[in-house]
Each structure stands twice: as C-alpha cells, then as structure tokens.
Amino acid sequence: MQKIKAYFRAWSLMRGIRAGLGLLVIAQGLGTGYTLSLVLGSVFAGMAFLNIGCNGSCAVNTNNNSKPDAEPEFEEVVVRK
C-alpha cells in the first residue's frame, strides 16, 4: 500500500489531468461503442500512468546565435539542361 501512495504522490497536476481525461474518454467510448474514443482514451491514460510524453524532443530551440539585423546568405542554384 505504501508503494501505491508513493506512486501517486509523485504525480504532477498535468499528469493527473491527463489521466482523468483519458479515463473519461475511455468511459465515453465504452458508452457509445466508438472505437476511436477507446483508442485515444487509452493513449492519454497510458501516457499518464506510464509517465511518458514527448521527452523534450518537441521543444523549440531558443539559442539564437545570429544577429537580428544580419542579412541571410543565399546560394544560387544552377539547373543543368
């Protein structure tokens, strides 16, 4: 029982919202028989329970080494016929 309490104590607000929405979508899919709702609800709930997400690979690079007034460099493309 202590492991279960420790597991849920480590949850963030977003993880709880994701799990709640996933379970609601699963319940809606079971009620209507709509398979896509079951799949999407399972994905959201699975992401919450397994604590997986985008792993930071979808973050925007904020390191901007170029000057804002710098002219872009262009390269001429030659088409051979």
HELIX and SHEET records of a PDB file:
HELIX    1   1 GLN A    2  ARG A    9  1                                   8    
HELIX    2   2 LEU A   13  THR A   32  1                                  20    
HELIX    3   3 THR A   35  LEU A   50  1                                  16    
END                                                                             
